[in-house]
């Protein structure tokens, strides 16, 4: 029998490389998956079917890659920034988040 086909990759793949410590809240498809201070030198990878919403506590300390394409830093050092990412890039409108998630 032929091997089973590989499952399709998630439409949204986000890689965050921390060059300075930053507080992060990450929401994947409406569910909070991380809410923590992440140390410099760490890398985080998230996958979603629809959208990933990130609140950065030190936006200038994080390099962002979306679906293999570098996006640079989402803001300045020390800036608190919220950014949504979808299959086609950065989202213009941010999805709402259930704060209890």
Order of alpha helices (4+ residues) and beta strands (2+ residues): beta-beta-beta-beta-beta-beta-beta-beta-beta
